[in-house]
C-alpha cells in the first residue's frame, strides 16, 4: 500500500503526538509515584516496580489516545503546512 503525501504527513504528526504525550504523561508521573510508593511502603521495591509500571502504562494509554485522536480527527490546520512540508522531504540519502 502506497501512502499519499497527506497520509504520510498525518501518520508522522500522529507518531509525534504519541511520543510527546507519552513522554509528558510518563515523565510527569513516574517520579511522584515512585517517591510516594517508596515512602508509603517503607522502601518495598515491588511497590516501586508497580508504581513505575503503572505510570508507564498510563503514559502509553495517553499516547495511544493522542495518536488515535489525531488519526480520527485528521491533521489540525495549525500542523498541516509544516507536516506536509516535512512529509515531502526525503528521509534517507537513498530516497533523493
DSSP file (Angstrom, degrees, kcal/mol; ACC not computed):
  #  RESIDUE AA STRUCTURE BP1 BP2  ACC     N-H-->O    O-->H-N    N-H-->O    O-->H-N    TCO  KAPPA ALPHA  PHI   PSI    X-CA   Y-CA   Z-CA
    1    1 A X              0   0    0      0, 0.0     2,-0.5     0, 0.0     0, 0.0   0.000 360.0 360.0 360.0 128.1    0.0    0.0    0.0
    2    2 A X        -     0   0    0      0, 0.0     2,-0.3     0, 0.0     0, 0.0  -0.832 360.0-140.0 -99.0 127.7    1.4    3.3   -1.0
    3    3 A X        -     0   0    0     -2,-0.5     2,-0.1     1,-0.1     0, 0.0  -0.608  13.0-131.0 -83.7 143.7    0.8    6.3    1.2
    4    4 A X     >  -     0   0    0     -2,-0.3     4,-2.5     1,-0.1     5,-0.2  -0.379  32.3-101.3 -80.4 171.2    0.0    9.7   -0.3
    5    5 A X  H  > S+     0   0    0      1,-0.2     4,-2.3     2,-0.2     5,-0.2   0.883 125.0  50.7 -62.1 -37.9    1.8   12.8    1.0
    6    6 A X  H  > S+     0   0    0      2,-0.2     4,-2.4     1,-0.2    -1,-0.2   0.898 110.1  49.4 -67.4 -40.1   -1.2   13.7    3.1
    7    7 A X  H  > S+     0   0    0      2,-0.2     4,-2.6     1,-0.2    -2,-0.2   0.916 112.1  48.3 -63.9 -42.3   -1.4   10.2    4.6
    8    8 A X  H  X S+     0   0    0     -4,-2.5     4,-2.7     2,-0.2    -2,-0.2   0.902 111.2  50.1 -64.8 -41.1    2.3   10.3    5.4
    9    9 A X  H  X S+     0   0    0     -4,-2.3     4,-2.4     2,-0.2    -1,-0.2   0.911 112.4  47.4 -63.7 -42.1    2.0   13.8    7.0
   10   10 A X  H  X S+     0   0    0     -4,-2.4     4,-2.5     2,-0.2    -2,-0.2   0.921 113.0  48.2 -65.0 -44.0   -0.9   12.6    9.1
   11   11 A X  H  X S+     0   0    0     -4,-2.6     4,-2.4     2,-0.2    -2,-0.2   0.915 112.5  48.5 -63.7 -43.6    1.0    9.5   10.2
   12   12 A X  H  X S+     0   0    0     -4,-2.7     4,-2.2     2,-0.2    -1,-0.2   0.919 113.3  47.2 -63.0 -43.5    4.1   11.4   11.1
   13   13 A X  H  X S+     0   0    0     -4,-2.4     4,-2.2     1,-0.2    -2,-0.2   0.885 111.8  50.7 -65.6 -38.2    2.2   14.0   13.1
   14   14 A X  H  X S+     0   0    0     -4,-2.5     4,-2.2     2,-0.2    -2,-0.2   0.887 109.1  51.5 -67.5 -38.3    0.2   11.3   14.9
   15   15 A X  H  X S+     0   0    0     -4,-2.4     4,-2.6     2,-0.2    -2,-0.2   0.925 110.5  48.5 -62.6 -43.4    3.5    9.5   15.8
   16   16 A X  H  X S+     0   0    0     -4,-2.2     4,-2.8     1,-0.2     5,-0.2   0.887 109.5  52.9 -63.2 -37.8    4.9   12.7   17.2
   17   17 A X  H  X S+     0   0    0     -4,-2.2     4,-2.4     2,-0.2     5,-0.2   0.900 110.0  48.6 -63.6 -40.5    1.7   13.2   19.2
   18   18 A X  H  X S+     0   0    0     -4,-2.2     4,-2.9     2,-0.2     5,-0.2   0.958 114.4  44.4 -62.4 -50.8    2.1    9.7   20.7
   19   19 A X  H  X S+     0   0    0     -4,-2.6     4,-2.5     1,-0.2     5,-0.2   0.922 115.9  46.8 -62.2 -45.6    5.7   10.3   21.6
   20   20 A X  H  X S+     0   0    0     -4,-2.8     4,-2.4    -5,-0.2    -1,-0.2   0.932 116.0  44.0 -63.6 -46.2    5.1   13.7   23.0
   21   21 A X  H  X S+     0   0    0     -4,-2.4     4,-2.6    -5,-0.2     5,-0.3   0.901 114.0  50.2 -68.1 -40.6    2.1   12.7   25.1
   22   22 A X  H  X S+     0   0    0     -4,-2.9     4,-2.9    -5,-0.2     5,-0.4   0.939 112.5  47.2 -60.7 -47.0    3.7    9.5   26.3
   23   23 A X  H  X S+     0   0    0     -4,-2.5     4,-2.3    -5,-0.2     5,-0.3   0.908 114.3  46.4 -63.3 -42.4    6.8   11.4   27.4
   24   24 A X  H  X S+     0   0    0     -4,-2.4     4,-1.7    -5,-0.2    -1,-0.2   0.925 116.9  43.3 -66.6 -43.4    4.8   14.1   29.2
   25   25 A X  H  X S+     0   0    0     -4,-2.6     4,-0.9    -5,-0.2    -2,-0.2   0.949 120.5  39.2 -69.0 -49.1    2.5   11.7   30.9
   26   26 A X  H >X S+     0   0    0     -4,-2.9     4,-2.4    -5,-0.3     3,-0.6   0.926 117.0  50.4 -68.1 -43.6    5.1    9.2   32.0
   27   27 A X  H 3X S+     0   0    0     -4,-2.3     4,-0.6    -5,-0.4    -1,-0.2   0.846 111.7  48.3 -63.8 -34.0    7.7   11.8   32.8
   28   28 A X  H 3< S+     0   0    0     -4,-1.7     4,-0.3    -5,-0.3    -1,-0.2   0.665 120.7  34.8 -80.4 -15.8    5.3   13.7   35.0
   29   29 A X  H <X S+     0   0    0     -4,-0.9     4,-2.0    -3,-0.6     5,-0.3   0.665  99.7  71.8-114.1 -18.9    4.0   10.8   36.9
   30   30 A X  H  X S+     0   0    0     -4,-2.4     4,-2.9     2,-0.2     5,-0.3   0.960  99.7  45.8 -64.6 -50.7    7.0    8.4   37.4
   31   31 A X  H  X S+     0   0    0     -4,-0.6     4,-2.7    -5,-0.2     5,-0.2   0.941 116.1  43.1 -62.2 -50.2    8.9   10.5   39.9
   32   32 A X  H  > S+     0   0    0     -4,-0.3     4,-2.5     1,-0.2     5,-0.2   0.913 117.6  46.4 -63.6 -39.8    6.0   11.4   42.2
   33   33 A X  H  X S+     0   0    0     -4,-2.0     4,-2.2     2,-0.2    -1,-0.2   0.907 114.2  47.9 -68.1 -39.5    4.5    7.8   42.1
   34   34 A X  H  X S+     0   0    0     -4,-2.9     4,-2.1    -5,-0.3    -2,-0.2   0.934 114.2  46.3 -65.2 -45.3    7.9    6.2   42.7
   35   35 A X  H  X S+     0   0    0     -4,-2.7     4,-2.2    -5,-0.3    -2,-0.2   0.930 114.9  45.8 -64.0 -45.3    8.7    8.6   45.6
   36   36 A X  H  X S+     0   0    0     -4,-2.5     4,-2.7    -5,-0.2     5,-0.2   0.868 111.5  52.3 -69.3 -34.0    5.3    8.1   47.3
   37   37 A X  H  X S+     0   0    0     -4,-2.2     4,-1.9    -5,-0.2     6,-0.3   0.896 111.0  47.6 -68.1 -37.4    5.4    4.4   46.8
   38   38 A X  H  X>S+     0   0    0     -4,-2.1     5,-2.0    -5,-0.2     4,-0.8   0.909 115.6  44.7 -67.7 -40.5    8.8    4.1   48.5
   39   39 A X  H  <5S+     0   0    0     -4,-2.2     3,-0.4     3,-0.2    -2,-0.2   0.936 117.4  43.2 -68.7 -45.9    7.7    6.4   51.4
   40   40 A X  H  <5S+     0   0    0     -4,-2.7    -1,-0.2     1,-0.2    -2,-0.2   0.791 119.3  42.2 -73.9 -27.4    4.4    4.7   51.9
   41   41 A X  H  <5S-     0   0    0     -4,-1.9    -1,-0.2    -5,-0.2    -2,-0.2   0.487 110.5-114.7 -98.3  -2.5    5.7    1.1   51.6
   42   42 A X  T  <5S-     0   0    0     -4,-0.8    -3,-0.2    -3,-0.4    -4,-0.1   0.801  78.1 -44.5  75.7  29.1    8.8    1.6   53.6
   43   43 A X  S   <S+     0   0    0     -5,-2.0     2,-0.4    -6,-0.3    -1,-0.2   0.656  84.1 164.5  92.1  16.3   11.2    1.0   50.7
   44   44 A X     >  -     0   0    0     -7,-0.3     4,-1.3    -6,-0.2    -1,-0.3  -0.556  27.0-156.1 -70.5 121.0    9.5   -2.0   49.2
   45   45 A X  H  > S+     0   0    0     -2,-0.4     4,-2.3     1,-0.2    -1,-0.2   0.752  89.1  62.8 -73.7 -24.0   10.9   -2.5   45.7
   46   46 A X  H  > S+     0   0    0      2,-0.2     4,-2.3     1,-0.2    -1,-0.2   0.926 104.4  47.1 -65.2 -43.2    7.9   -4.4   44.5
   47   47 A X  H  > S+     0   0    0      1,-0.2     4,-2.3     2,-0.2    -1,-0.2   0.849 110.0  54.3 -66.7 -32.3    5.6   -1.4   45.1
   48   48 A X  H  X S+     0   0    0     -4,-1.3     4,-2.5     2,-0.2     5,-0.2   0.928 109.0  47.8 -64.5 -44.3    8.2    0.8   43.3
   49   49 A X  H  X S+     0   0    0     -4,-2.3     4,-2.6     1,-0.2    -2,-0.2   0.888 111.7  49.9 -62.9 -40.2    8.0   -1.5   40.3
   50   50 A X  H  X S+     0   0    0     -4,-2.3     4,-2.7     2,-0.2    -1,-0.2   0.908 111.1  49.4 -65.2 -41.3    4.3   -1.4   40.3
   51   51 A X  H  X S+     0   0    0     -4,-2.3     4,-2.2     2,-0.2    -2,-0.2   0.921 114.0  44.5 -64.6 -43.9    4.3    2.4   40.5
   52   52 A X  H  X S+     0   0    0     -4,-2.5     4,-2.1     2,-0.2    -2,-0.2   0.904 114.7  49.7 -68.1 -40.4    6.7    2.7   37.6
   53   53 A X  H  X S+     0   0    0     -4,-2.6     4,-2.6    -5,-0.2    -2,-0.2   0.909 110.9  49.5 -62.9 -42.3    4.8    0.1   35.6
   54   54 A X  H  X S+     0   0    0     -4,-2.7     4,-2.4     1,-0.2    -2,-0.2   0.898 110.9  49.1 -64.0 -40.8    1.5    1.9   36.2
   55   55 A X  H  X S+     0   0    0     -4,-2.2     4,-2.2     2,-0.2    -1,-0.2   0.882 112.2  49.2 -65.7 -37.7    3.0    5.2   35.2
   56   56 A X  H  X S+     0   0    0     -4,-2.1     4,-2.3     2,-0.2    -2,-0.2   0.918 112.1  46.9 -68.1 -43.8    4.4    3.7   32.0
   57   57 A X  H  X S+     0   0    0     -4,-2.6     4,-2.4     2,-0.2    -2,-0.2   0.904 111.7  51.7 -64.6 -40.7    1.1    2.0   31.1
   58   58 A X  H  X S+     0   0    0     -4,-2.4     4,-2.4     1,-0.2    -2,-0.2   0.913 110.2  49.2 -61.6 -42.5   -0.8    5.2   31.8
   59   59 A X  H  X S+     0   0    0     -4,-2.2     4,-2.6     1,-0.2    -2,-0.2   0.897 110.4  50.4 -63.0 -40.6    1.6    7.1   29.5
   60   60 A X  H  X S+     0   0    0     -4,-2.3     4,-2.5     2,-0.2    -2,-0.2   0.895 110.9  48.7 -65.6 -39.7    1.2    4.5   26.8
   61   61 A X  H  X S+     0   0    0     -4,-2.4     4,-2.2     2,-0.2    -2,-0.2   0.916 112.7  47.9 -66.4 -42.3   -2.6    4.8   27.0
   62   62 A X  H  X S+     0   0    0     -4,-2.4     4,-2.1     2,-0.2    -2,-0.2   0.909 112.8  49.0 -64.0 -41.3   -2.5    8.6   26.9
   63   63 A X  H  X S+     0   0    0     -4,-2.6     4,-2.5     2,-0.2    -2,-0.2   0.898 110.3  50.5 -64.2 -41.0   -0.1    8.4   23.9
   64   64 A X  H  X S+     0   0    0     -4,-2.5     4,-3.0     1,-0.2     5,-0.3   0.890 109.1  51.9 -64.0 -39.3   -2.4    5.9   22.1
   65   65 A X  H  X S+     0   0    0     -4,-2.2     4,-2.2     2,-0.2    -1,-0.2   0.901 110.7  48.0 -63.4 -40.1   -5.3    8.2   22.7
   66   66 A X  H  X S+     0   0    0     -4,-2.1     4,-2.0     2,-0.2    -2,-0.2   0.913 113.2  48.3 -65.8 -42.1   -3.4   11.2   21.2
   67   67 A X  H  X S+     0   0    0     -4,-2.5     4,-2.4     2,-0.2    -2,-0.2   0.952 115.1  43.3 -61.9 -51.1   -2.4    9.1   18.2
   68   68 A X  H  X S+     0   0    0     -4,-3.0     4,-2.9     1,-0.2     5,-0.2   0.849 111.8  54.7 -67.0 -33.6   -5.9    7.8   17.6
   69   69 A X  H  X S+     0   0    0     -4,-2.2     4,-2.3    -5,-0.3    -1,-0.2   0.899 110.1  46.4 -63.9 -40.1   -7.3   11.2   18.1
   70   70 A X  H  X S+     0   0    0     -4,-2.0     4,-1.2     2,-0.2    -2,-0.2   0.915 116.1  44.8 -68.2 -43.1   -5.0   12.7   15.5
   71   71 A X  H  < S+     0   0    0     -4,-2.4    -2,-0.2     1,-0.2    -1,-0.2   0.912 117.4  45.1 -67.2 -42.2   -5.8    9.9   13.0
   72   72 A X  H  < S+     0   0    0     -4,-2.9    -2,-0.2     1,-0.2    -1,-0.2   0.871 120.9  36.4 -70.9 -38.3   -9.5   10.0   13.7
   73   73 A X  H  < S-     0   0    0     -4,-2.3    -1,-0.2     1,-0.2    -2,-0.2   0.554 108.6-126.5 -93.8  -8.6   -9.9   13.8   13.5
   74   74 A X     <  -     0   0    0     -4,-1.2     2,-0.4    -5,-0.2    -1,-0.2  -0.174  46.6 -36.9  86.7 174.6   -7.4   14.5   10.8
   75   75 A X        -     0   0    0     -4,-0.1     5,-0.1    -3,-0.1   -65,-0.1  -0.589  65.4-119.5 -76.0 122.8   -4.4   16.8   10.8
   76   76 A X    >>  -     0   0    0     -2,-0.4     4,-1.4     1,-0.1     3,-1.3  -0.315  21.2-120.0 -61.1 146.1   -5.1   20.1   12.6
   77   77 A X  H 3> S+     0   0    0      1,-0.3     4,-0.7     2,-0.2    -1,-0.1   0.828 111.6  61.9 -58.2 -33.5   -4.8   23.1   10.4
   78   78 A X  H 34 S+     0   0    0      1,-0.2     4,-0.3     2,-0.1    -1,-0.3   0.818 113.4  35.3 -63.7 -29.8   -2.0   24.5   12.6
   79   79 A X  H <> S+     0   0    0     -3,-1.3     4,-3.0     1,-0.1     5,-0.3   0.630  96.1  88.7 -94.6 -16.1    0.2   21.5   11.8
   80   80 A X  H  X S+     0   0    0     -4,-1.4     4,-2.6     1,-0.2     5,-0.3   0.888  88.0  43.4 -57.8 -51.0   -0.9   20.9    8.2
   81   81 A X  H  X S+     0   0    0     -4,-0.7     4,-2.1     1,-0.2    -1,-0.2   0.936 118.9  42.8 -63.8 -47.0    1.6   23.1    6.3
   82   82 A X  H  > S+     0   0    0     -4,-0.3     4,-2.4     2,-0.2    -1,-0.2   0.903 115.4  49.6 -65.7 -41.4    4.6   22.1    8.3
   83   83 A X  H  X S+     0   0    0     -4,-3.0     4,-2.2     2,-0.2    -2,-0.2   0.898 111.5  48.1 -66.8 -40.3    3.7   18.4    8.3
   84   84 A X  H  X S+     0   0    0     -4,-2.6     4,-1.2    -5,-0.3    -1,-0.2   0.894 111.9  50.4 -66.7 -38.4    3.1   18.4    4.6
   85   85 A X  H  X S+     0   0    0     -4,-2.1     4,-0.6    -5,-0.3     3,-0.3   0.917 112.9  46.0 -62.7 -43.8    6.4   20.1    4.0
   86   86 A X  H >< S+     0   0    0     -4,-2.4     3,-0.6     1,-0.2    -2,-0.2   0.849 108.2  57.0 -68.0 -35.3    8.2   17.6    6.2
   87   87 A X  H 3< S+     0   0    0     -4,-2.2    -1,-0.2     1,-0.2    -2,-0.2   0.774 104.9  51.3 -69.9 -26.0    6.4   14.6    4.6
   88   88 A X  H 3< S+     0   0    0     -4,-1.2     2,-0.3    -3,-0.3    -1,-0.2   0.622  89.7  96.3 -86.7 -12.2    7.7   15.6    1.1
   89   89 A X  S << S-     0   0    0     -3,-0.6     7,-0.0    -4,-0.6     2,-0.0  -0.596  86.0-108.0 -77.3 135.4   11.3   15.8    2.3
   90   90 A X        -     0   0    0     -2,-0.3    -1,-0.1     1,-0.1    -2,-0.1  -0.343  22.8-158.5 -62.6 143.7   13.5   12.7    1.7
   91   91 A X  S    S+     0   0    0      1,-0.1     2,-0.3    -4,-0.1    -1,-0.1   0.754  72.0  29.5 -94.2 -28.3   14.3   10.8    4.8
   92   92 A X  S >  S-     0   0    0      1,-0.1     3,-1.3     0, 0.0     4,-0.5  -0.897  80.8-113.6-131.8 158.5   17.3    8.9    3.6
   93   93 A X  G >  S+     0   0    0     -2,-0.3     3,-1.0     1,-0.3    -1,-0.1   0.818 115.0  62.0 -60.6 -31.0   20.1    9.5    1.1
   94   94 A X  G 3  S+     0   0    0      1,-0.2    -1,-0.3     2,-0.1    -4,-0.0   0.730  97.8  57.9 -69.0 -21.4   18.7    6.6   -1.0
   95   95 A X  G <         0   0    0     -3,-1.3    -1,-0.2     1,-0.2    -2,-0.2   0.604 360.0 360.0 -84.3 -11.6   15.4    8.5   -1.5
   96   96 A X    <         0   0    0     -3,-1.0    -1,-0.2    -4,-0.5    -2,-0.1   0.497 360.0 360.0 -74.3 360.0   17.0   11.5   -3.0
